[in-house]
Amino acid sequence: MVHLPDPSQPAGRSPEKLRAGPTLLRELIDMIDDAVIVTSADLSAPGPYIEYVNAAFERMTGYSSDEVIGRSPRFLQGAGTNRAELDRMHRELSLGARFAAEIVNYRKDGTPFVIEWRVKALHDEDGGLAGWLSVQRDITSERRAIEEQRRLAREVDHRAKNALALVQGIVRLTRAEQPQQYAEAVQGRVDALATAHALLSETSWRAVALKRLVDAELARIEHDGKACIDGPDVELPPGLVQPVALLLHEMVSNAVKHGALSASDGQLLVDWAVDNSELVLGWKERGGPSPPAERPRGFGLPMIKAIASRQLGGKIVLDWSADGLSAELRVPLRRTRNTA
């Protein structure tokens, strides 16, 4: 049986204060935030056996001291516990060395948590091994923060590479007779990508609401309420955000230059829905000029088709009727293609 050591006895201390020493020490240990466990000396299964835990252990694991005294700490381990680290602990402690590691344990409710674990030997008055003192600190939040930083770094790198691929496609597919027109067309498309990039940054490179993308693109133009949107809350996965933003830019630019938004009485309706894990984006222009016999050369049709098929893995159908342009874009929400 391991006993917590008594504090040293200064000269002149009364016997009553001496007897209060172990109690005071326990109270101090119970005040710290790290879990403290004292076990018996035998490391062989089914031991060692828990002889003492502090209040922090109870808070950390959900077990009361009455539930764990006499049990082996092995019951805290589970499927996610690194067996190799446990074997290393057994080897090092058998040689009398201290042990330190990070390992996964499990709370009473079954949830895993990561601990920073340190173990050292406790000795009796004759110097013999009396047991083991284990100090454990819950570092789950710290590890999650580190993993989130790594995820963000990977996502930023991936999105940056995808944006560069999109820019290469923009430069390759942009057509204009005059250098100034070419520069303006490229700049508008890059600006649309930059807006998508900013929205992704705001959401820590996670999903972005489709409505925010549509609103951002319409905010670039003067439409005096001629453009309306309608649709449920739809969150776009990160891989869809930049291509969808670029496609919306192409559609809006065409409506301003050649379609409904170029006419005083023109109207544009953008709506969307989700159908069997597919995003269905509708586009209806009414009240604009009659469609020309030949499609305007400035309309980025090759860009739109390339984005829909190659970047989004979807399909877009465009219909120029006497009433104006109608289009339907279908994009799988669970599958993203990232080739330029």
N, C-alpha and C positions, 0 to 999 in steps of 0.2 A: 504494500500500500504506500503510495507516494503522498507525502504531506507538503503543503506549501511551506517554504522555509520561514522561520521566525526572523523578524528584523533583529539586528545586533543589539545587545543590551548595553547602553552607556552606563558609566559609573554613576551610582546614586539613584538609578531608576527603581521604582517600587515594584514589588511582585505583582500588584494589581495592573500596572501599566504593561508589565511583561506579558501577562495573560491576554491583554487586549491587542497585542501585536499581530497575531495571525488574522484576527477579525479586521483590523485596519488594513492589512495587506490585501485581503480579499476584496474589501470595499474599493481600494485603489484599482485593483485589476478589473473590477466590474465597471469602473468609470471609463476605461479606454474603449476605443471603437474597434480595435482588432479582436478577433476571436482568439481565446486562449484555451488550449486543451492540454490536460495532463493525462498521460496513459501509463500503463504498466510497462515493464521493461522488455518482456518477451515479444519479439517481432514475428515469431512463427504463427501461422494461421492455427486456430481462429483468432488469436490475439493480434495486437495488444488490446487491452481493455481500457475504456475511458474511466478515469477516476475523478476528473473535475473538468467542468466547463464554466466559462464566465457568462455574464449577461449578454455580451456582444455575440457570442456563439448562438445563443437562443434567438436573438434578433436576426442574425444572418441566416440561420438554417430553418427557423420555424419550429425546431424541437426544443422542448423544455429539458432541463438538466435531469429530471426524473426519468425521462424517456431514453436518455442516452447513457447514463452511468451504468457501467458493467457491460456495455456493448463495444464491439470493435469499430473504429472509425471507418472501416471498410464499407459500412452500410451507406455512407455518404457518396460512394463512387457509383458510376454507372457506365452506360454505353459510350459516352463521350469522354470518359476519363482515359488519359494516356497511360496505357499499361507499361510502356517502356520507362516512363518517368517513375512509376511505382517500383519497378524492378531496380532502377538506379538508386532510389531512396533506400531500399532494403540493403543493397550492396554497401552504400556509403555509411549508413548507420551501423551496419554490422562491423565495420572497420573502426567505428568510433568517431567518424567524421560528422560534421554538421551537414545538413541537407537544405537546399533551397531550390524552389521550382515554381512554375505557374501551372496550374492544373484545374480541371473541371470537376466540381462537385455538384450535388443535387440537393435542393431544398426539400422540405417535408411535402410540399405540394407538387414535387416532381420537376420543377423548373431548374435548368442548369445555371450555374454561375461560375465565374472564373476567380480563383483565389491566387494570391501570392503567398506561398507557403514556406515557412521556415521551421526547422526542427533541430533541437539540440538535446544532448543528454542531461539528465538530472542525476546527481550522485549523492550517496548517503554520507554519513559522517566518516566512514572508513574509506571513502573513495570508490566504493563499488557502484555499479550501475543500478539506480533505483527506478528509473522510468524515463519518459520522454516529454519534453515541453514543446508544444506546437503552437505557433502563432500564425494566424491566417488573416489576410486582408482581402476584402472583396474588391476586385479590380474590374468587374464586369463592365461598368460604365466607361472606364478608361479604355478598355480593349475595344468596345464598340465605337468609341470616338476615333480611335486609331484606324479601325477598319473603315469607318465612314470617310475619313480623310483619304485613305487609299482608294476607296470607290470613287470619290470625287475626282481624284487625280486621274484615274483610268478613264472616267467618263469625259472629263475635259479634254484629255488627249484624243479620245475617240471622236468626240464631236468636232474638235479642231481639224482633225484629218478629214472628216466627212465634209466639213465646211469648205476646206481647200479643194476637195474633189468637186464639190458643187460649183465653186468659183471657176475651176478649170472648164467645167461644162458650160457655164455661163459665157465665158470668153469664147469658147468654141462655137456656141450656137447663136450668139448675138449677131444680128445682121443690121446694118444701117449704111445708107449711101454716104453720109457725111461723118467725119470724125467726131464732131460735137454730138451728133445723135447717138453715135456708138458709145461715147463716153457716158452720156446721160443714161442710156439703157443699162450699161454695166453697173453704173453707180446705184441706180434704183434697185437692181436685183441684189447687189451686195448689201445695201441698206436693209432690205427685207431679211436677209440672213442675219445681219447684225441684231435686228430686233428680236428674232427668234433666239439668238444666242443669249441676249440679255434676259429674256423670259425664262430660259432654261437655268440661267445662273440664279435667278430669284427663287426658283424651286429646288435649288441644290441638285440640278441636273436630273430631276425626276419628271413626272408627267406635267404637262401644261394644258390648261383648259382651251379647247378649240375656240370658244367665244373670245378669249383674249387675243388669239391670233387674228381672227376676223376683225375685231374692233381695232387692233393696232394697224392693220392694213388700210381700213376705211378711214382711219384718223389722218392718213397722209394726204387725203384729197378733200376738196370742197364739194360736198354732195348735197348740202342743204336739205337733209332728210329724205333724199330720193333713194337712199339705200336702206333696206330693212333686213334684219336677221331674225331667224327663228330656229330654235332647236334646244334639245335637252342639255343638261350638263354632261359633257363628254371630255374625259381626260386623255390627251394624246400621249402615248409612250414617247420617251426622248428621241428615239430613232425616227419618228414621224414628224417632229416639230419643224425642223429646218426645211425639209422638202415641201411640206404643206404650206408653210409661210411663203416660200418662193412661188409655188403654184398659185396661191391666192393673189400674190403681187402681179403675176402675169395676167390673170383674169381681170383684176381691177384696172390695170393699166389699159387693157384693151377696151374695157367698158368706158373709160374716160376719153380715150382717143377716137374710138370708132363706134362705140355701142351706146347703150341707153343713157349712160351718165354724161354723154356729150350733148344731149338734147335737154331743153328746158323742161319738157314734160316726161322725160324718161324715168323709169323706175327699175330698181334692181332688188331682187329678193334672193338672199342666200339662206338656205335652210339645211338642216342635217338631222340624221337619225342613225341609230345603230340597228343593224339587221343581221342576226346570226353572226355576231362578232365581226361584222364588217361596218366600217363607217361609210354612210351614204351621204354625200354632200351634193346638194342641188343648187343650181344656178339658173335664174330666170331673169332675162332682160326684156322689158316691154316699153313701148313708147319712144324708142330711139329711131334713128334714121333707117331706112330700108337697107337690108343687107346688099352690098355691092355684088355685081355679077362675079367679080373675082375677089378672093379674100385679100384684105389689105396686107401688104408686104411686111408691115411693122408688127403684125400680130404674131406673138411668139408661139405658134402652134407646135413647132418641133420641140421647143423647150417644155411645153406643157405635157406633151405625149411622153417625152423622155423622163420627166419627173414622175409621172403617174405609173409608168411601167417599170423603169429601172430603179428609181429611188424608193418608191412606195410599194412596189410589187402589186399594183392595182391596175385599174382600167378606167379611162375616161371616155365618155361619148359626148360629142358636141353636135348640136343640131341648129343650123341657121335657117329659121323659118321666116315667114313674112312678119311675124310678130316680134322677132328679135332672137337673140342667141339663147338657147337652152343647153344646159350641160348637166351631166351626172357623173360624179366621181365615186368609185367604189374602192375602198382600201381595207385590207385585212388589218385589224387592230392587234393581232397576236403574231404578226409576221412582218418583219421589216428587212428590206434589202438595202444595202449601203454602198453598192457599187455606183460609181459616177456615170 
